[in-house]
């Protein structure tokens, strides 16, 4: 028997780290989107008015749709929707917004509610009509359960009359103008039948043709939103009649005789079902923020390597990235970007594996991750913009849209503060009800035993992990103590007393979850350079958070005074280690060179973008000198 030995190419350090950032199956999961964004229709345009850029976004949406094997399959797959946002977000935020609304909120909700029905979706799958989602109102955002748009059952016509009763009930910010083509919306409205309020349901409603709003529908463009141009509008209804089949879910609860029966529990369940696409939407917002932060950091690291400045006396020109004041913030941002990506994938994986028993915890992790990741992305993107100076303020260098666009992600699918406040309340009061003696925990300022507070070594990731656990415990213990000290008969007073510390506890929870993501990823890597790079990032991420909380950890006995004194030095050592490998770490982001080429400052010849063919440095452009007087 003859055996032929074939050399197997080992993955590079960058390839291994790409698997950490994007998942072990990243080529299948992300390959389509990486290829799509470097095709000509998606290359970065130069200039254009807001209306031209909006038209381009809708043109690209149709091109994207033609590229899919199935729009319905995309809409039903949270992982694919997340990948869409992760790659399209840095390229065209307006496209990402309208694509997310059409596929996730609109088509996804139709598929979720009407599974097994014969509703014809061909107009939406073929993009002959673009879908949008109308839930929030001028006066009702995070309290969407209180929205006021009504859908009154008309027994004689066997349908519903949609109506906007006051200015505060106008639907706020959906993309409902005729821009991009005819629109159909899913409208969240309060179903009224025979004088009884049966809660919020979704109704499928044609809104516009390709020129104007349809009769009974009023659409007004809102002022321009900061960031990428999207046709955000105010939308209202003037006694618009729609048929029985417009109610999603086979007219769920509506009998053949027009009787509608529901209980308060049914109404709450139906409302939660109506907004069920919020959770996949939050996953997509996290993905968009992580992708945008990675792209911005990649540009900043590359620019810092070829932007030359004067060095020390006699040293000549050196890259600006040689200075610790420049590469230090970028190294810290690198650790944060890896943490963001790992937490995003952790929340996505947890959501996909959820069961009925742990659904609430999975939803909470998605919500916490969305708030933390989008806030961290803003900090990273702003830092990178500043490190690239005035040139990063120019639109052609790609950062300004991302600086302003991240604000939309912070507010979309639930304002971050409101989302974190709900998570904080859930975690705080769940801990209260499950604790055997919460007042005793509060009395000593910790939630653990003295043995668990034994100091370890700052170089030990396990010890750093225990410190991150301790920070979370400290803040929730303080929150419980504050709640216990408030008037027990006044729930709002209890929450107001506890909310500040509880929100800090949620922030600490996000840091701990991200740190656990690092630990899990490290366990998958073989010994070698990739594992060493990720370990450095893991420690830098943890040490910076520990340093921010060192006073509390010292007071609670988790750190010694000497360790607190050592934290700045440990941080500086890790910054130097991460900065030394920044270009290789950026390579692991797997950003196509064609994409980076569309942002001039990402390349070493960025000055060529400012070349003037008629400039005096071009000999052919020199004008003859005027004659001199005799």
C-alpha positions as CSV (number, residue, x, y, z in Angstrom):
1,X,0.0,0.0,0.0
2,X,1.3,3.4,-0.9
3,X,0.5,6.4,1.3
4,X,0.8,9.9,-0.2
5,X,1.5,12.6,2.3
6,X,0.1,16.1,1.5
7,X,1.2,19.2,3.3
8,X,-1.7,20.9,5.0
9,X,-1.6,24.7,5.0
10,X,-2.0,25.8,8.6
11,X,-4.2,28.8,9.2
12,X,-2.4,32.1,9.9
13,X,-2.7,34.0,13.1
14,X,-5.1,36.5,11.4
15,X,-7.2,33.6,10.1
16,X,-7.5,32.1,13.5
17,X,-8.5,35.4,15.0
18,X,-11.0,36.0,12.2
19,X,-12.7,32.8,13.4
20,X,-12.8,34.2,16.9
21,X,-14.4,37.4,15.7
22,X,-16.8,36.1,13.1
23,X,-17.4,32.5,14.2
24,X,-15.9,29.2,13.2
25,X,-18.1,29.0,10.1
26,X,-17.4,32.6,9.0
27,X,-16.8,31.8,5.4
28,X,-20.3,30.4,4.9
29,X,-21.9,32.9,7.3
30,X,-20.2,36.0,6.1
31,X,-18.8,35.2,2.6
32,X,-21.8,36.3,0.6
33,X,-21.9,39.7,2.3
34,X,-18.2,40.3,2.0
35,X,-18.4,39.5,-1.7
36,X,-21.5,41.7,-2.2
37,X,-20.0,44.9,-0.8
38,X,-17.1,44.9,-3.2
39,X,-19.2,44.6,-6.3
40,X,-19.5,47.8,-8.3
41,X,-23.1,48.8,-7.3
42,X,-22.0,48.9,-3.6
43,X,-18.7,50.7,-4.0
44,X,-18.6,54.0,-2.2
45,X,-20.0,56.9,-4.4
46,X,-18.5,60.3,-4.4
47,X,-20.7,63.1,-3.2
48,X,-24.4,63.3,-4.1
49,X,-27.3,65.1,-2.4
50,X,-29.2,63.5,0.4
51,X,-32.1,62.7,-2.0
52,X,-29.7,61.1,-4.5
53,X,-28.1,59.0,-1.7
54,X,-31.5,57.9,-0.5
55,X,-32.4,56.9,-4.1
56,X,-29.2,55.0,-4.3
57,X,-30.0,53.1,-1.0
58,X,-33.3,51.9,-2.4
59,X,-31.6,51.0,-5.8
60,X,-29.1,48.9,-3.8
61,X,-31.9,47.3,-1.9
62,X,-33.4,46.0,-5.1
63,X,-30.0,44.8,-6.3
64,X,-29.4,43.0,-3.0
65,X,-32.8,41.4,-3.3
66,X,-32.1,40.1,-6.7
67,X,-28.8,38.6,-5.4
68,X,-30.6,36.5,-2.8
69,X,-31.8,33.0,-3.4
70,X,-34.7,33.7,-1.0
71,X,-35.7,36.9,0.8
72,X,-38.0,34.8,3.0
73,X,-35.1,32.6,4.1
74,X,-33.1,35.7,5.0
75,X,-36.0,37.2,6.9
76,X,-36.4,34.0,9.0
77,X,-32.7,33.7,9.9
78,X,-31.5,36.1,12.7
79,X,-27.9,35.0,12.0
80,X,-28.1,35.9,8.4
81,X,-29.8,39.2,9.2
82,X,-27.0,40.0,11.7
83,X,-24.3,39.3,9.1
84,X,-26.2,41.6,6.7
85,X,-25.9,44.4,9.2
86,X,-22.4,43.6,10.2
87,X,-21.1,44.1,6.6
88,X,-23.5,46.6,5.1
89,X,-23.5,48.9,8.1
90,X,-20.0,50.4,7.4
91,X,-20.7,50.6,3.7
92,X,-24.1,52.3,3.5
93,X,-26.0,53.0,6.7
94,X,-29.1,54.1,4.8
95,X,-29.3,50.9,2.9
96,X,-28.7,48.9,6.1
97,X,-31.6,50.7,7.7
98,X,-34.2,50.1,4.9
99,X,-33.0,46.5,4.4
100,X,-33.3,45.8,8.1
101,X,-36.8,47.2,8.2
102,X,-38.0,45.4,5.0
103,X,-36.5,41.9,5.8
104,X,-36.5,41.8,9.6
105,X,-39.3,44.0,10.9
106,X,-41.7,43.6,7.9
107,X,-41.1,40.3,6.3
108,X,-40.0,38.7,9.5
109,X,-43.1,39.7,11.3
110,X,-45.3,38.5,8.4
111,X,-43.6,35.1,8.5
112,X,-43.8,34.9,12.3
113,X,-47.5,35.8,12.5
114,X,-48.8,34.1,9.4
115,X,-46.9,30.8,9.4
116,X,-49.0,28.2,7.6
117,X,-51.3,30.7,5.9
118,X,-51.6,31.3,2.2
119,X,-51.0,35.0,2.3
120,X,-49.4,36.1,-1.0
121,X,-45.9,37.6,-0.3
122,X,-44.7,37.7,-3.9
123,X,-45.0,41.6,-4.2
124,X,-42.7,41.9,-1.1
125,X,-40.3,39.1,-2.0
126,X,-40.0,40.5,-5.6
127,X,-39.6,44.1,-4.2
128,X,-42.5,45.4,-6.2
129,X,-43.7,46.8,-2.9
130,X,-41.2,47.7,-0.1
131,X,-42.2,46.8,3.4
132,X,-42.0,49.1,6.4
133,X,-43.1,48.9,10.1
134,X,-45.2,51.4,12.0
135,X,-45.2,50.9,15.7
136,X,-43.8,53.9,17.7
137,X,-45.8,57.1,17.8
138,X,-44.9,60.7,18.6
139,X,-46.0,60.3,22.2
140,X,-45.2,56.6,22.6
141,X,-41.7,55.1,22.0
142,X,-40.4,52.8,24.7
143,X,-44.0,52.6,26.1
144,X,-45.4,51.3,22.8
145,X,-47.9,49.2,24.8
146,X,-49.8,52.5,25.3
147,X,-50.0,53.5,21.7
148,X,-53.2,55.2,20.6
149,X,-53.7,54.4,16.9
150,X,-57.0,52.5,16.7
151,X,-58.3,49.7,14.5
152,X,-62.1,49.6,15.1
153,X,-63.9,46.5,13.9
154,X,-66.7,47.4,11.4
155,X,-69.2,44.5,11.7
156,X,-71.2,45.5,8.6
157,X,-68.2,45.6,6.3
158,X,-66.3,42.9,8.2
159,X,-63.1,44.8,8.4
160,X,-61.3,47.5,10.4
161,X,-61.2,51.2,10.4
162,X,-57.7,52.6,11.1
163,X,-57.7,56.0,12.7
164,X,-55.2,58.4,14.3
165,X,-57.1,60.2,17.1
166,X,-54.6,63.0,18.0
167,X,-51.2,64.4,17.0
168,X,-49.4,62.3,19.6
169,X,-50.7,59.1,17.9
170,X,-49.0,59.8,14.6
171,X,-46.6,57.0,13.7
172,X,-43.2,58.4,14.2
173,X,-40.2,57.8,11.9
174,X,-41.2,54.9,9.7
175,X,-39.8,55.1,6.1
176,X,-43.3,55.6,4.6
177,X,-42.7,58.1,1.7
178,X,-43.0,57.0,-1.9
179,X,-39.2,57.3,-2.2
180,X,-37.9,54.0,-3.5
181,X,-41.2,52.8,-4.8
182,X,-44.6,51.8,-3.5
183,X,-44.7,51.0,0.3
184,X,-46.8,48.6,2.4
185,X,-46.6,48.7,6.2
186,X,-47.3,46.6,9.2
187,X,-49.3,49.0,11.5
188,X,-49.4,48.4,15.2
189,X,-52.9,49.5,16.3
190,X,-55.2,49.0,19.3
191,X,-58.0,46.7,18.2
192,X,-61.5,47.9,19.4
193,X,-64.5,45.7,18.9
194,X,-68.0,46.5,20.3
195,X,-66.5,49.1,22.7
196,X,-63.9,46.7,24.1
197,X,-60.1,47.2,23.8
198,X,-58.5,44.0,22.8
199,X,-54.9,45.3,22.8
200,X,-52.3,45.9,20.2
201,X,-52.3,43.9,16.9
202,X,-50.5,44.2,13.6
203,X,-52.4,45.1,10.4
204,X,-51.0,44.8,6.8
205,X,-51.8,48.2,5.1
206,X,-50.9,49.5,1.7
207,X,-49.5,53.0,2.2
208,X,-48.3,54.6,-1.0
209,X,-48.0,54.1,-4.7
210,X,-44.8,55.2,-6.4
211,X,-46.0,58.9,-6.3
212,X,-48.0,59.6,-3.2
213,X,-49.8,58.3,-0.2
214,X,-53.0,56.4,-0.8
215,X,-56.4,57.8,0.2
216,X,-56.9,57.7,3.9
217,X,-53.2,57.7,4.6
218,X,-51.3,60.9,5.4
219,X,-47.5,60.9,5.1
220,X,-45.2,63.9,6.0
221,X,-41.4,63.8,5.8
222,X,-39.7,64.6,9.1
223,X,-36.8,67.0,9.2
224,X,-33.5,65.5,8.1
225,X,-32.1,63.1,10.7
226,X,-28.4,63.4,11.6
227,X,-26.5,60.7,9.8
228,X,-27.3,58.8,6.6
229,X,-30.5,59.9,4.7
230,X,-33.6,57.8,5.2
231,X,-37.1,58.9,4.4
232,X,-38.3,59.1,8.0
233,X,-41.9,60.3,8.1
234,X,-44.9,61.1,10.3
235,X,-47.8,58.9,9.2
236,X,-51.5,59.1,10.2
237,X,-54.8,57.5,9.2
238,X,-58.1,59.1,8.5
239,X,-60.7,56.4,9.0
240,X,-59.0,54.1,6.6
241,X,-60.9,50.9,6.0
242,X,-59.0,47.6,5.6
243,X,-60.4,44.1,5.2
244,X,-60.5,41.4,7.8
245,X,-57.5,39.7,6.2
246,X,-55.3,42.7,7.0
247,X,-55.2,41.5,10.6
248,X,-52.1,39.3,11.0
249,X,-52.4,35.8,12.4
250,X,-55.5,34.6,10.5
251,X,-57.7,37.1,12.3
252,X,-56.6,35.4,15.5
253,X,-59.3,35.8,18.1
254,X,-61.9,37.1,15.7
255,X,-64.8,34.6,15.2
256,X,-66.8,34.1,12.0
257,X,-69.6,36.0,13.6
258,X,-67.4,39.0,14.3
259,X,-67.1,38.3,18.0
260,X,-63.7,39.0,19.5
261,X,-62.8,37.5,22.9
262,X,-59.7,38.2,24.8
263,X,-58.4,38.5,28.4
264,X,-55.8,40.9,29.8
265,X,-53.3,38.1,29.6
266,X,-54.1,37.6,26.0
267,X,-53.7,41.3,25.3
268,X,-50.2,41.4,26.8
269,X,-49.2,38.2,25.0
270,X,-50.4,39.6,21.7
271,X,-48.6,42.9,22.2
272,X,-45.3,41.0,23.0
273,X,-46.0,38.9,19.9
274,X,-46.6,42.0,17.8
275,X,-43.2,43.4,18.7
276,X,-41.5,40.0,18.8
277,X,-39.1,41.1,16.0
278,X,-37.5,43.6,18.4
279,X,-35.1,41.0,19.8
280,X,-33.6,39.9,16.4
281,X,-33.5,43.7,15.6
282,X,-31.4,44.3,18.7
283,X,-29.0,41.5,17.6
284,X,-28.8,43.2,14.2
285,X,-28.1,46.6,15.9
286,X,-25.2,45.0,17.8
287,X,-23.8,43.5,14.6
288,X,-24.0,46.8,12.8
289,X,-22.2,48.6,15.7
290,X,-19.5,45.9,15.9
291,X,-18.9,46.0,12.1
292,X,-18.8,49.8,12.0
293,X,-16.4,50.0,14.9
294,X,-14.1,47.4,13.3
295,X,-14.0,49.3,10.0
296,X,-13.3,52.6,11.7
297,X,-10.5,51.1,13.8
298,X,-9.0,49.5,10.8
299,X,-8.8,52.8,9.0
300,X,-7.4,54.6,12.0
301,X,-4.6,52.0,12.5
302,X,-3.7,52.0,8.9
303,X,-3.7,55.8,8.7
304,X,-1.6,56.1,11.9
305,X,1.0,53.8,10.2
306,X,1.5,56.0,7.1
307,X,0.8,59.5,8.4
308,X,4.3,60.9,9.0
309,X,5.2,63.5,11.6
310,X,8.5,65.0,12.8
311,X,10.2,62.8,15.3
312,X,12.6,63.7,18.1
313,X,15.5,66.0,17.2
314,X,17.6,64.3,14.6
315,X,15.2,61.4,14.2
316,X,13.6,62.6,11.0
317,X,10.0,61.6,10.0
318,X,8.2,58.9,12.0
319,X,4.6,57.5,11.7
320,X,2.3,59.2,14.1
321,X,1.4,55.8,15.4
322,X,4.9,55.6,17.0
323,X,3.7,57.8,19.8
324,X,2.0,56.2,22.8
325,X,-0.4,59.0,22.9
326,X,-1.7,57.9,19.5
327,X,-1.4,54.1,19.5
328,X,-2.4,53.8,23.2
329,X,-6.1,54.8,22.7
330,X,-6.2,52.6,19.5
331,X,-4.8,49.6,21.4
332,X,-7.5,50.0,24.1
333,X,-10.1,50.4,21.3
334,X,-8.8,47.1,19.8
335,X,-9.5,45.2,23.1
336,X,-12.9,46.8,23.2
337,X,-13.7,45.9,19.6
338,X,-12.8,42.3,20.2
339,X,-15.0,42.3,23.4
340,X,-17.9,43.8,21.4
341,X,-17.6,41.2,18.7
342,X,-17.4,38.3,21.2
343,X,-20.3,39.6,23.3
344,X,-22.4,40.0,20.1
345,X,-21.7,36.4,19.0
346,X,-22.4,35.2,22.6
347,X,-25.8,36.9,22.7
348,X,-26.6,35.6,19.2
349,X,-25.6,32.0,20.0
350,X,-27.6,32.2,23.3
351,X,-30.7,33.5,21.4
352,X,-30.5,30.7,18.8
353,X,-30.2,28.0,21.5
354,X,-33.0,29.4,23.7
355,X,-35.7,27.2,25.1
356,X,-39.0,28.1,26.6
357,X,-37.4,27.8,30.1
358,X,-34.5,30.3,29.4
359,X,-36.1,32.6,26.8
360,X,-36.3,35.5,29.2
361,X,-32.6,35.3,30.2
362,X,-31.7,35.0,26.5
363,X,-33.7,38.1,25.6
364,X,-32.2,40.0,28.5
365,X,-28.6,39.1,27.4
366,X,-29.5,40.3,23.8
367,X,-30.9,43.6,25.3
368,X,-27.9,44.2,27.6
369,X,-25.5,43.4,24.7
370,X,-27.2,45.8,22.3
371,X,-27.0,48.7,24.7
372,X,-23.4,48.0,25.8
373,X,-22.1,47.3,22.3
374,X,-23.7,50.3,20.7
375,X,-22.4,52.6,23.4
376,X,-18.9,51.1,23.2
377,X,-19.0,51.5,19.4
378,X,-19.7,55.2,19.7
379,X,-16.7,55.6,22.0
380,X,-14.5,53.6,19.6
381,X,-15.7,55.4,16.5
382,X,-15.3,58.9,18.1
383,X,-11.8,58.0,19.3
384,X,-10.7,56.8,15.9
385,X,-12.2,59.9,14.2
386,X,-10.1,62.1,16.5
387,X,-6.9,60.1,15.9
388,X,-7.3,60.7,12.2
389,X,-7.7,64.4,12.6
390,X,-9.4,66.8,10.3
391,X,-9.3,64.4,7.3
392,X,-11.7,62.1,9.1
393,X,-14.3,64.9,9.1
394,X,-14.5,64.7,5.3
395,X,-17.3,62.4,4.0
396,X,-15.1,60.7,1.5
397,X,-13.0,59.2,4.3
398,X,-15.9,57.2,5.6
399,X,-16.1,58.1,9.3
400,X,-18.6,60.9,9.5
401,X,-21.5,58.7,8.5
402,X,-20.5,56.1,11.1
403,X,-20.0,58.7,13.8
404,X,-23.6,60.0,13.3
405,X,-25.0,56.7,12.3
406,X,-24.2,54.9,15.5
407,X,-26.6,57.3,17.3
408,X,-29.4,55.7,15.4
409,X,-28.4,52.3,16.5
410,X,-28.2,53.5,20.1
411,X,-31.9,54.6,19.9
412,X,-33.3,51.9,17.5
413,X,-35.1,48.8,18.8
414,X,-35.4,50.5,22.2
415,X,-33.4,53.4,23.6
416,X,-30.3,52.1,25.3
417,X,-31.0,53.7,28.7
418,X,-34.6,52.4,28.8
419,X,-33.5,48.9,27.7
420,X,-30.8,48.8,30.3
421,X,-33.1,50.1,33.0
422,X,-35.6,47.3,32.3
423,X,-32.7,44.8,32.5
424,X,-31.5,46.4,35.7
425,X,-35.0,46.2,37.3
426,X,-35.4,42.6,36.3
427,X,-32.0,41.5,37.6
428,X,-32.3,43.5,40.8
429,X,-35.7,42.3,41.9
430,X,-35.0,38.7,40.7
431,X,-31.9,38.8,43.0
432,X,-34.0,40.2,45.8
433,X,-36.6,37.5,45.6
434,X,-34.1,34.7,45.4
435,X,-31.7,35.9,48.1
436,X,-32.0,34.3,51.4
437,X,-30.8,37.5,53.3
438,X,-30.3,40.4,50.9
439,X,-30.0,42.8,53.8
440,X,-27.0,40.9,55.2
441,X,-25.3,41.1,51.7
442,X,-25.9,44.8,51.7
443,X,-24.5,45.2,55.2
444,X,-21.0,44.1,54.3
445,X,-21.1,45.6,50.9
446,X,-20.4,42.4,49.0
447,X,-22.2,39.4,47.7
448,X,-19.5,36.8,48.3
449,X,-17.5,35.2,51.1
450,X,-14.2,36.3,52.5
451,X,-12.5,33.3,50.9
452,X,-13.7,34.4,47.5
453,X,-12.1,37.8,48.2
454,X,-8.6,36.4,48.6
455,X,-6.3,38.5,46.3
456,X,-4.6,36.7,43.4
457,X,-2.3,37.8,40.7
458,X,-3.1,40.5,38.1
459,X,-1.5,38.3,35.4
460,X,-4.0,35.5,36.1
461,X,-7.1,35.7,33.9
462,X,-9.0,33.6,36.4
463,X,-8.4,36.2,39.1
464,X,-9.3,39.0,36.8
465,X,-12.5,37.1,36.0
466,X,-13.3,36.9,39.8
467,X,-12.8,40.7,40.0
468,X,-15.2,41.3,37.2
469,X,-17.8,39.1,39.0
470,X,-17.1,41.1,42.2
471,X,-17.7,44.5,40.5
472,X,-21.2,43.3,39.3
473,X,-22.0,42.0,42.8
474,X,-20.9,45.2,44.5
475,X,-23.2,47.4,42.4
476,X,-26.2,45.1,42.6
477,X,-25.7,44.8,46.4
478,X,-25.6,48.6,46.6
479,X,-28.7,48.8,44.5
480,X,-30.5,46.3,46.8
481,X,-29.4,48.2,49.9
482,X,-30.7,51.5,48.4
483,X,-34.0,49.9,47.5
484,X,-34.4,48.5,51.1
485,X,-33.7,52.0,52.5
486,X,-36.5,53.6,50.5
487,X,-40.2,53.8,51.3
488,X,-41.4,50.2,50.7
489,X,-44.9,51.5,49.9
490,X,-43.7,53.5,47.0
491,X,-42.3,51.4,44.1
492,X,-41.2,54.4,42.1
493,X,-39.2,55.7,45.1
494,X,-37.6,52.3,45.6
495,X,-36.6,52.2,41.9
496,X,-35.3,55.7,41.9
497,X,-33.2,55.0,44.9
498,X,-31.7,51.8,43.4
499,X,-31.6,52.7,39.7
500,X,-28.2,54.4,39.5
501,X,-26.4,51.5,41.2
502,X,-28.5,48.9,39.3
503,X,-27.5,50.5,35.9
504,X,-23.9,50.3,36.9
505,X,-24.6,46.6,37.8
506,X,-25.9,46.0,34.2
507,X,-22.8,47.7,32.8
508,X,-20.7,45.4,34.9
509,X,-22.8,42.4,33.8
510,X,-22.0,43.3,30.2
511,X,-18.3,43.5,30.9
512,X,-18.4,40.1,32.7
513,X,-20.3,38.5,29.8
514,X,-17.7,39.9,27.3
515,X,-14.9,38.6,29.5
516,X,-16.5,35.1,29.5
517,X,-16.6,35.4,25.7
518,X,-12.8,36.0,25.7
519,X,-12.3,32.9,27.9
520,X,-14.5,30.7,25.7
521,X,-12.7,31.8,22.6
522,X,-9.3,31.3,24.1
523,X,-10.2,27.7,24.9
524,X,-10.8,27.0,21.2
525,X,-7.4,28.3,20.0
526,X,-4.3,26.1,19.8
527,X,-1.1,27.2,21.5
528,X,0.7,29.8,19.4
529,X,0.6,33.4,18.3
530,X,-3.1,33.7,17.9
531,X,-3.7,32.5,21.4
532,X,-1.1,34.9,22.7
533,X,-2.6,37.9,20.9
534,X,-6.1,37.1,22.2
535,X,-4.8,36.6,25.7
536,X,-3.2,40.0,25.6
537,X,-6.5,41.6,24.4
538,X,-8.4,39.7,27.1
539,X,-6.1,40.9,29.9
540,X,-6.1,44.5,28.6
541,X,-9.9,44.5,28.5
542,X,-10.2,43.2,32.0
543,X,-7.4,45.2,33.6
544,X,-8.8,48.5,32.2
545,X,-12.2,47.7,33.8
546,X,-10.6,46.6,37.0
547,X,-8.7,49.9,37.2
548,X,-11.9,51.9,36.7
549,X,-13.4,50.0,39.7
550,X,-10.2,49.6,41.8
551,X,-11.4,51.8,44.7
552,X,-14.5,49.7,45.2
553,X,-12.5,46.4,44.8
554,X,-9.9,47.7,47.3
555,X,-12.5,48.7,49.8
556,X,-14.2,45.3,49.6
557,X,-10.9,43.4,50.0
558,X,-10.7,42.0,46.5
559,X,-7.5,44.0,45.7
560,X,-4.5,45.0,47.8
561,X,-3.1,48.5,47.9
562,X,0.0,47.2,46.1
563,X,-2.1,45.8,43.3
564,X,-4.0,49.0,42.9
565,X,-0.6,50.7,42.6
566,X,0.5,48.1,40.0
567,X,-2.6,48.5,37.7
568,X,-1.3,51.5,35.7
569,X,1.9,49.7,34.9
570,X,0.2,46.5,34.0
571,X,-2.1,48.5,31.7
572,X,0.8,50.2,29.9
573,X,2.6,46.9,29.4
574,X,-0.5,45.4,27.8
575,X,-1.1,48.5,25.6
576,X,2.4,48.1,24.3
577,X,1.9,44.4,23.6
578,X,-1.4,45.0,21.7
579,X,-0.1,48.0,19.8
580,X,2.9,46.1,18.5
581,X,0.6,43.7,16.7
582,X,-2.2,46.2,15.7
583,X,-1.8,45.7,11.9
584,X,-2.1,41.9,12.2
585,X,-5.1,42.3,14.5
586,X,-6.7,44.6,11.9
587,X,-6.1,42.0,9.3
588,X,-8.2,39.6,11.3
589,X,-11.2,41.8,10.7
590,X,-11.3,40.3,7.2
591,X,-12.2,43.7,5.6
592,X,-11.8,43.4,1.8
593,X,-9.0,45.6,0.4
594,X,-11.5,46.9,-2.2
595,X,-13.7,48.3,0.6
596,X,-10.7,50.0,2.3
597,X,-9.6,51.4,-1.0
598,X,-12.8,53.5,-1.1
599,X,-11.6,55.4,2.0
600,X,-8.5,57.4,0.9
601,X,-6.9,57.8,4.3
602,X,-6.8,54.0,4.7
603,X,-4.1,53.8,2.1
604,X,-0.5,55.1,2.1
605,X,-1.1,57.3,-1.0
606,X,-4.0,59.1,0.7
607,X,-2.5,62.5,-0.3
608,X,-3.2,61.6,-4.0
609,X,-6.9,62.1,-3.3
610,X,-6.1,65.8,-3.0
611,X,-3.9,66.0,-6.1
612,X,-4.6,68.9,-8.4
613,X,-3.7,68.2,-12.0
614,X,-3.3,72.0,-12.6
615,X,-1.2,72.5,-9.5
616,X,2.2,74.2,-9.8
617,X,4.0,71.0,-8.8
618,X,3.0,69.6,-12.2
619,X,5.5,70.9,-14.8
620,X,2.9,70.7,-17.6
621,X,0.7,73.1,-15.7
622,X,3.3,75.9,-15.4
623,X,2.2,79.2,-17.0
624,X,4.7,81.3,-18.8
625,X,6.0,84.1,-16.6
626,X,4.8,87.6,-17.5
627,X,7.4,89.8,-19.2
628,X,9.4,92.1,-16.9
629,X,9.6,95.8,-17.4
630,X,12.8,97.0,-19.2
